[in-house]
Amino acid sequence: MSPSRERNLWRTGFLGLTVGALVAECVGAWDGNPNTDPWTDLITTYVPWQLALTVFAALAAWVPVHFVVAYRRRAKKKGPADADVA
């Protein structure tokens, strides 16, 4: 299998799972069925708030840094003319 085909399969699978998870969360939150549990209900039921808060804080700190690094990496690949990222 060629690297571009593998990459396309990875992207399709990864994005498909992401969309599926988001759709499942929205259905669980909005379908009105008491037997469908959205993540929010599951997390608040089974995860102590201290742990959840720690994870959310870590994600809130990590995501912006992750994207700044990715944008800088992309700007370096494009060259100085396209580098409009700090």
N, CA, C and O atoms as a printed pandas DataFrame, in Angstrom:
     atom_number atom_name residue_name chain_id  residue_number  x_coord  y_coord  z_coord
0              1         N          MET        A               1    0.855   -1.177    0.000
1              2        CA          MET        A               1    0.000    0.000    0.000
2              3         C          MET        A               1    0.900    1.241    0.000
3              4         O          MET        A               1    1.889    1.300    0.731
4              5         N          SER        A               2    0.552    2.214   -0.816
5              6        CA          SER        A               2    1.377    3.414   -0.926
6              7         C          SER        A               2    1.178    4.311    0.303
7              8         O          SER        A               2    0.133    4.268    0.953
8              9         N          PRO        A               3    2.204    5.129    0.609
9             10        CA          PRO        A               3    2.073    6.035    1.769
10            11         C          PRO        A               3    0.892    6.991    1.648
11            12         O          PRO        A               3    0.240    7.290    2.649
12            13         N          SER        A               4    0.606    7.472    0.450
13            14        CA          SER        A               4   -0.526    8.397    0.318
14            15         C          SER        A               4   -1.854    7.674    0.558
15            16         O          SER        A               4   -2.784    8.254    1.118
16            17         N          ARG        A               5   -1.943    6.413    0.135
17            18        CA          ARG        A               5   -3.166    5.639    0.386
18            19         C          ARG        A               5   -3.320    5.368    1.886
19            20         O          ARG        A               5   -4.421    5.474    2.427
20            21         N          GLU        A               6   -2.230    5.024    2.547
21            22        CA          GLU        A               6   -2.279    4.802    3.996
22            23         C          GLU        A               6   -2.699    6.071    4.725
23            24         O          GLU        A               6   -3.498    6.031    5.661
24            25         N          ARG        A               7   -2.151    7.189    4.283
25            26        CA          ARG        A               7   -2.502    8.458    4.923
26            27         C          ARG        A               7   -3.980    8.779    4.717
27            28         O          ARG        A               7   -4.656    9.224    5.645
28            29         N          ASN        A               8   -4.479    8.554    3.505
29            30        CA          ASN        A               8   -5.898    8.806    3.244
30            31         C          ASN        A               8   -6.787    7.886    4.066
31            32         O          ASN        A               8   -7.824    8.318    4.570
32            33         N          LEU        A               9   -6.396    6.625    4.208
33            34        CA          LEU        A               9   -7.165    5.707    5.049
34            35         C          LEU        A               9   -7.158    6.158    6.504
35            36         O          LEU        A               9   -8.187    6.130    7.179
36            37         N          TRP        A              10   -5.981    6.576    6.981
37            38        CA          TRP        A              10   -5.875    7.065    8.361
38            39         C          TRP        A              10   -6.778    8.275    8.565
39            40         O          TRP        A              10   -7.536    8.337    9.532
40            41         N          ARG        A              11   -6.692    9.240    7.645
41            42        CA          ARG        A              11   -7.506   10.452    7.770
42            43         C          ARG        A              11   -8.999   10.128    7.753
43            44         O          ARG        A              11   -9.766   10.643    8.567
44            45         N          THR        A              12   -9.396    9.276    6.821
45            46        CA          THR        A              12  -10.806    8.899    6.717
46            47         C          THR        A              12  -11.282    8.222    8.005
47            48         O          THR        A              12  -12.350    8.552    8.521
48            49         N          GLY        A              13  -10.498    7.285    8.520
49            50        CA          GLY        A              13  -10.873    6.597    9.753
50            51         C          GLY        A              13  -10.905    7.529   10.947
51            52         O          GLY        A              13  -11.849    7.504   11.736
52            53         N          PHE        A              14   -9.872    8.355   11.084
53            54        CA          PHE        A              14   -9.773    9.270   12.222
54            55         C          PHE        A              14  -10.907   10.293   12.202
55            56         O          PHE        A              14  -11.568   10.518   13.215
56            57         N          LEU        A              15  -11.123   10.905   11.046
57            58        CA          LEU        A              15  -12.198   11.892   10.952
58            59         C          LEU        A              15  -13.572   11.233   11.067
59            60         O          LEU        A              15  -14.501   11.819   11.623
60            61         N          GLY        A              16  -13.698   10.022   10.542
61            62        CA          GLY        A              16  -14.962    9.293   10.675
62            63         C          GLY        A              16  -15.292    9.004   12.125
63            64         O          GLY        A              16  -16.433    9.180   12.553
64            65         N          LEU        A              17  -14.293    8.558   12.888
65            66        CA          LEU        A              17  -14.509    8.315   14.321
66            67         C          LEU        A              17  -14.857    9.607   15.059
67            68         O          LEU        A              17  -15.721    9.615   15.936
68            69         N          THR        A              18  -14.184   10.690   14.699
69            70        CA          THR        A              18  -14.448   11.976   15.350
70            71         C          THR        A              18  -15.880   12.430   15.079
71            72         O          THR        A              18  -16.598   12.820   15.999
72            73         N          VAL        A              19  -16.286   12.376   13.823
73            74        CA          VAL        A              19  -17.654   12.774   13.474
74            75         C          VAL        A              19  -18.657   11.844   14.151
75            76         O          VAL        A              19  -19.675   12.303   14.671
76            77         N          GLY        A              20  -18.378   10.544   14.149
77            78        CA          GLY        A              20  -19.277    9.594   14.805
78            79         C          GLY        A              20  -19.450    9.887   16.283
79            80         O          GLY        A              20  -20.560    9.827   16.812
80            81         N          ALA        A              21  -18.338   10.208   16.954
81            82        CA          ALA        A              21  -18.412   10.522   18.388
82            83         C          ALA        A              21  -19.212   11.797   18.630
83            84         O          ALA        A              21  -20.010   11.860   19.565
84            85         N          LEU        A              22  -19.004   12.808   17.796
85            86        CA          LEU        A              22  -19.752   14.057   17.960
86            87         C          LEU        A              22  -21.248   13.854   17.693
87            88         O          LEU        A              22  -22.090   14.395   18.411
88            89         N          VAL        A              23  -21.569   13.082   16.671
89            90        CA          VAL        A              23  -22.974   12.803   16.380
90            91         C          VAL        A              23  -23.607   12.017   17.528
91            92         O          VAL        A              23  -24.727   12.314   17.943
92            93         N          ALA        A              24  -22.889   11.013   18.042
93            94        CA          ALA        A              24  -23.415   10.219   19.157
94            95         C          ALA        A              24  -23.656   11.093   20.382
95            96         O          ALA        A              24  -24.660   10.928   21.075
96            97         N          GLU        A              25  -22.746   12.017   20.650
97            98        CA          GLU        A              25  -22.919   12.921   21.792
98            99         C          GLU        A              25  -24.157   13.803   21.601
99           100         O          GLU        A              25  -24.941   13.983   22.532
100          101         N          CYS        A              26  -24.329   14.342   20.411
101          102        CA          CYS        A              26  -25.490   15.201   20.145
102          103         C          CYS        A              26  -26.790   14.410   20.236
103          104         O          CYS        A              26  -27.769   14.895   20.802
104          105         N          VAL        A              27  -26.810   13.213   19.692
105          106        CA          VAL        A              27  -28.005   12.369   19.788
106          107         C          VAL        A              27  -28.304   12.064   21.247
107          108         O          VAL        A              27  -29.449   12.165   21.689
108          109         N          GLY        A              28  -27.267   11.689   21.996
109          110        CA          GLY        A              28  -27.454   11.376   23.410
110          111         C          GLY        A              28  -27.965   12.564   24.212
111          112         O          GLY        A              28  -28.727   12.400   25.165
112          113         N          ALA        A              29  -27.546   13.742   23.824
113          114        CA          ALA        A              29  -27.967   14.936   24.555
114          115         C          ALA        A              29  -29.358   15.420   24.156
115          116         O          ALA        A              29  -30.087   15.957   24.990
116          117         N          TRP        A              30  -29.734   15.235   22.883
117          118        CA          TRP        A              30  -30.944   15.876   22.384
118          119         C          TRP        A              30  -32.085   14.945   22.010
119          120         O          TRP        A              30  -33.155   15.427   21.640
120          121         N          ASP        A              31  -31.902   13.636   22.090
121          122        CA          ASP        A              31  -32.974   12.765   21.609
122          123         C          ASP        A              31  -34.127   12.615   22.593
123          124         O          ASP        A              31  -35.186   12.117   22.212
124          125         N          GLY        A              32  -33.959   13.023   23.826
125          126        CA          GLY        A              32  -35.035   12.956   24.805
126          127         C          GLY        A              32  -35.274   11.571   25.382
127          128         O          GLY        A              32  -36.152   11.400   26.228
128          129         N          ASN        A              33  -34.519   10.593   24.947
129          130        CA          ASN        A              33  -34.662    9.225   25.442
130          131         C          ASN        A              33  -33.853    9.076   26.731
131          132         O          ASN        A              33  -32.642    9.294   26.719
132          133         N          PRO        A              34  -34.492    8.713   27.830
133          134        CA          PRO        A              34  -33.757    8.591   29.098
134          135         C          PRO        A              34  -32.761    7.426   29.106
135          136         O          PRO        A              34  -31.925    7.343   30.006
136          137         N          ASN        A              35  -32.837    6.531   28.124
137          138        CA          ASN        A              35  -31.899    5.401   28.053
138          139         C          ASN        A              35  -30.647    5.704   27.243
139          140         O          ASN        A              35  -29.749    4.866   27.158
140          141         N          THR        A              36  -30.573    6.890   26.647
141          142        CA          THR        A              36  -29.398    7.297   25.883
142          143         C          THR        A              36  -28.584    8.259   26.740
143          144         O          THR        A              36  -29.065    9.328   27.115
144          145         N          ASP        A              37  -27.350    7.873   27.046
145          146        CA          ASP        A              37  -26.512    8.688   27.927
146          147         C          ASP        A              37  -25.456    9.461   27.144
147          148         O          ASP        A              37  -24.611    8.853   26.488
148          149         N          PRO        A              38  -25.492   10.803   27.203
149          150        CA          PRO        A              38  -24.395   11.568   26.606
150          151         C          PRO        A              38  -23.166   11.494   27.512
151          152         O          PRO        A              38  -23.266   11.141   28.687
152          153         N          TRP        A              39  -22.008   11.832   26.949
153          154        CA          TRP        A              39  -20.769   11.787   27.722
154          155         C          TRP        A              39  -20.863   12.619   28.996
155          156         O          TRP        A              39  -20.339   12.223   30.037
156          157         N          THR        A              40  -21.525   13.763   28.919
157          158        CA          THR        A              40  -21.619   14.630   30.088
158          159         C          THR        A              40  -22.229   13.886   31.271
159          160         O          THR        A              40  -21.726   13.968   32.392
160          161         N          ASP        A              41  -23.307   13.165   31.018
161          162        CA          ASP        A              41  -23.934   12.401   32.098
162          163         C          ASP        A              41  -23.020   11.282   32.596
163          164         O          ASP        A              41  -22.897   11.066   33.802
164          165         N          LEU        A              42  -22.386   10.579   31.672
165          166        CA          LEU        A              42  -21.485    9.490   32.071
166          167         C          LEU        A              42  -20.300   10.010   32.882
167          168         O          LEU        A              42  -19.920    9.419   33.893
168          169         N          ILE        A              43  -19.721   11.121   32.429
169          170        CA          ILE        A              43  -18.563   11.683   33.141
170          171         C          ILE        A              43  -18.964   12.157   34.531
171          172         O          ILE        A              43  -18.278   11.865   35.510
172          173         N          THR        A              44  -20.075   12.888   34.623
173          174        CA          THR        A              44  -20.471   13.402   35.937
174          175         C          THR        A              44  -20.940   12.295   36.875
175          176         O          THR        A              44  -20.945   12.477   38.093
176          177         N          THR        A              45  -21.334   11.154   36.321
177          178        CA          THR        A              45  -21.758   10.027   37.147
178          179         C          THR        A              45  -20.582    9.193   37.638
179          180         O          THR        A              45  -20.552    8.782   38.798
180          181         N          TYR        A              46  -19.613    8.942   36.762
181          182        CA          TYR        A              46  -18.566    7.966   37.066
182          183         C          TYR        A              46  -17.169    8.530   37.296
183          184         O          TYR        A              46  -16.292    7.802   37.762
184          185         N          VAL        A              47  -16.934    9.803   36.983
185          186        CA          VAL        A              47  -15.603   10.388   37.140
186          187         C          VAL        A              47  -15.667   11.445   38.242
187          188         O          VAL        A              47  -16.491   12.356   38.164
188          189         N          PRO        A              48  -14.818   11.344   39.263
189          190        CA          PRO        A              48  -14.809   12.369   40.315
190          191         C          PRO        A              48  -14.523   13.750   39.713
191          192         O          PRO        A              48  -13.714   13.878   38.794
192          193         N          TRP        A              49  -15.185   14.767   40.233
193          194        CA          TRP        A              49  -15.046   16.098   39.658
194          195         C          TRP        A              49  -13.606   16.595   39.705
195          196         O          TRP        A              49  -13.180   17.339   38.823
196          197         N          GLN        A              50  -12.848   16.189   40.731
197          198        CA          GLN        A              50  -11.459   16.627   40.826
198          199         C          GLN        A              50  -10.638   16.099   39.650
199          200         O          GLN        A              50   -9.815   16.821   39.087
200          201         N          LEU        A              51  -10.865   14.845   39.288
201          202        CA          LEU        A              51  -10.145   14.265   38.154
202          203         C          LEU        A              51  -10.596   14.909   36.844
203          204         O          LEU        A              51   -9.771   15.247   35.995
204          205         N          ALA        A              52  -11.902   15.076   36.688
205          206        CA          ALA        A              52  -12.419   15.697   35.470
206          207         C          ALA        A              52  -11.876   17.113   35.310
207          208         O          ALA        A              52  -11.464   17.496   34.215
208          209         N          LEU        A              53  -11.870   17.882   36.375
209          210        CA          LEU        A              53  -11.362   19.248   36.322
210          211         C          LEU        A              53   -9.880   19.271   35.943
211          212         O          LEU        A              53   -9.450   20.124   35.167
212          213         N          THR        A              54   -9.110   18.345   36.486
213          214        CA          THR        A              54   -7.686   18.258   36.160
214          215         C          THR        A              54   -7.495   17.948   34.676
215          216         O          THR        A              54   -6.668   18.571   34.009
216          217         N          VAL        A              55   -8.250   16.996   34.167
217          218        CA          VAL        A              55   -8.141   16.633   32.743
218          219         C          VAL        A              55   -8.567   17.801   31.860
219          220         O          VAL        A              55   -7.898   18.098   30.870
220          221         N          PHE        A              56   -9.660   18.461   32.199
221          222        CA          PHE        A              56  -10.127   19.592   31.393
222          223         C          PHE        A              56   -9.116   20.739   31.413
223          224         O          PHE        A              56   -8.884   21.376   30.386
224          225         N          ALA        A              57   -8.521   21.002   32.558
225          226        CA          ALA        A              57   -7.512   22.057   32.651
226          227         C          ALA        A              57   -6.278   21.707   31.813
227          228         O          ALA        A              57   -5.718   22.569   31.135
228          229         N          ALA        A              58   -5.859   20.444   31.861
229          230        CA          ALA        A              58   -4.707   20.014   31.062
230          231         C          ALA        A              58   -5.010   20.159   29.568
231          232         O          ALA        A              58   -4.162   20.620   28.805
232          233         N          LEU        A              59   -6.210   19.768   29.155
233          234        CA          LEU        A              59   -6.589   19.918   27.747
234          235         C          LEU        A              59   -6.651   21.390   27.334
235          236         O          LEU        A              59   -6.213   21.753   26.243
236          237         N          ALA        A              60   -7.194   22.228   28.209
237          238        CA          ALA        A              60   -7.288   23.660   27.905
238          239         C          ALA        A              60   -5.902   24.287   27.761
239          240         O          ALA        A              60   -5.727   25.230   26.989
240          241         N          ALA        A              61   -4.930   23.778   28.490
241          242        CA          ALA        A              61   -3.567   24.291   28.381
242          243         C          ALA        A              61   -2.848   23.696   27.166
243          244         O          ALA        A              61   -2.058   24.381   26.516
244          245         N          TRP        A              62   -3.116   22.432   26.862
245          246        CA          TRP        A              62   -2.386   21.734   25.805
246          247         C          TRP        A              62   -2.859   22.106   24.404
247          248         O          TRP        A              62   -2.030   22.288   23.513
248          249         N          VAL        A              63   -4.164   22.225   24.185
249          250        CA          VAL        A              63   -4.696   22.421   22.828
250          251         C          VAL        A              63   -4.130   23.676   22.153
251          252         O          VAL        A              63   -3.676   23.568   21.014
252          253         N          PRO        A              64   -4.129   24.851   22.779
253          254        CA          PRO        A              64   -3.567   26.022   22.087
254          255         C          PRO        A              64   -2.074   25.845   21.749
255          256         O          PRO        A              64   -1.636   26.216   20.660
256          257         N          VAL        A              65   -1.314   25.289   22.668
257          258        CA          VAL        A              65    0.112   25.061   22.415
258          259         C          VAL        A              65    0.283   24.088   21.249
259          260         O          VAL        A              65    1.123   24.302   20.375
260          261         N          HIS        A              66   -0.504   23.037   21.240
261          262        CA          HIS        A              66   -0.461   22.037   20.178
262          263         C          HIS        A              66   -0.698   22.685   18.810
263          264         O          HIS        A              66    0.012   22.380   17.852
264          265         N          PHE        A              67   -1.683   23.567   18.715
265          266        CA          PHE        A              67   -1.981   24.199   17.434
266          267         C          PHE        A              67   -0.932   25.234   17.043
267          268         O          PHE        A              67   -0.614   25.353   15.860
268          269         N          VAL        A              68   -0.391   25.979   17.989
269          270        CA          VAL        A              68    0.682   26.928   17.668
270          271         C          VAL        A              68    1.883   26.175   17.103
271          272         O          VAL        A              68    2.463   26.598   16.103
272          273         N          VAL        A              69    2.258   25.074   17.728
273          274        CA          VAL        A              69    3.379   24.269   17.234
274          275         C          VAL        A              69    3.076   23.751   15.827
275          276         O          VAL        A              69    3.940   23.796   14.951
276          277         N          ALA        A              70    1.866   23.263   15.608
277          278        CA          ALA        A              70    1.501   22.734   14.290
278          279         C          ALA        A              70    1.516   23.829   13.224
279          280         O          ALA        A              70    2.003   23.604   12.116
280          281         N          TYR        A              71    0.991   25.002   13.544
281          282        CA          TYR        A              71    1.006   26.105   12.572
282          283         C          TYR        A              71    2.433   26.556   12.279
283          284         O          TYR        A              71    2.749   26.859   11.128
284          285         N          ARG        A              72    3.285   26.610   13.268
285          286        CA          ARG        A              72    4.689   26.970   13.032
286          287         C          ARG        A              72    5.381   25.936   12.160
287          288         O          ARG        A              72    6.144   26.283   11.258
288          289         N          ARG        A              73    5.112   24.668   12.432
289          290        CA          ARG        A              73    5.701   23.599   11.623
290          291         C          ARG        A              73    5.248   23.721   10.170
291          292         O          ARG        A              73    6.049   23.566    9.248
292          293         N          ARG        A              74    3.973   23.996    9.974
293          294        CA          ARG        A              74    3.445   24.156    8.614
294          295         C          ARG        A              74    4.054   25.382    7.933
295          296         O          ARG        A              74    4.373   25.333    6.745
296          297         N          ALA        A              75    4.217   26.469    8.670
297          298        CA          ALA        A              75    4.803   27.677    8.097
298          299         C          ALA        A              75    6.249   27.426    7.657
299          300         O          ALA        A              75    6.681   27.959    6.635
300          301         N          LYS        A              76    6.992   26.629    8.409
301          302        CA          LYS        A              76    8.368   26.306    8.027
302          303         C          LYS        A              76    8.405   25.486    6.744
303          304         O          LYS        A              76    9.313   25.656    5.930
304          305         N          LYS        A              77    7.431   24.598    6.554
305          306        CA          LYS        A              77    7.381   23.788    5.336
306          307         C          LYS        A              77    7.086   24.651    4.113
307          308         O          LYS        A              77    7.620   24.403    3.031
308          309         N          LYS        A              78    6.240   25.659    4.283
309          310        CA          LYS        A              78    5.845   26.508    3.153
310          311         C          LYS        A              78    6.956   27.471    2.768
311          312         O          LYS        A              78    7.086   27.822    1.595
312          313         N          GLY        A              79    7.745   27.896    3.715
313          314        CA          GLY        A              79    8.803   28.860    3.429
314          315         C          GLY        A              79    8.487   30.217    4.007
315          316         O          GLY        A              79    7.363   30.462    4.446
316          317         N          PRO        A              80    9.486   31.120    4.012
317          318        CA          PRO        A              80    9.325   32.416    4.676
318          319         C          PRO        A              80    8.239   33.303    4.078
319          320         O          PRO        A              80    7.649   34.106    4.800
320          321         N          ALA        A              81    7.958   33.184    2.790
321          322        CA          ALA        A              81    6.935   34.040    2.183
322          323         C          ALA        A              81    5.543   33.739    2.721
323          324         O          ALA        A              81    4.695   34.629    2.783
324          325         N          ASP        A              82    5.306   32.502    3.106
325          326        CA          ASP        A              82    3.995   32.109    3.594
326          327         C          ASP        A              82    3.907   32.090    5.112
327          328         O          ASP        A              82    2.848   31.778    5.656
328          329         N          ALA        A              83    4.973   32.408    5.798
329          330        CA          ALA        A              83    5.020   32.294    7.263
330          331         C          ALA        A              83    4.388   33.525    7.891
331          332         O          ALA        A              83    5.066   34.520    8.143
332          333         N          ASP        A              84    3.100   33.454    8.141
333          334        CA          ASP        A              84    2.399   34.572    8.778
334          335         C          ASP        A              84    1.986   34.244   10.210
335          336         O          ASP        A              84    1.110   34.897   10.777
336          337         N          VAL        A              85    2.621   33.232   10.787
337          338        CA          VAL        A              85    2.318   32.818   12.153
338          339         C          VAL        A              85    3.415   33.334   13.056
339          340         O          VAL        A              85    4.588   33.328   12.684
340          341         N          ALA        A              86    3.038   33.785   14.252
341          342        CA          ALA        A              86    4.021   34.333   15.197
342          343         C          ALA        A              86    5.069   33.318   15.568
343          344         O          ALA        A              86    5.969   33.618   16.353
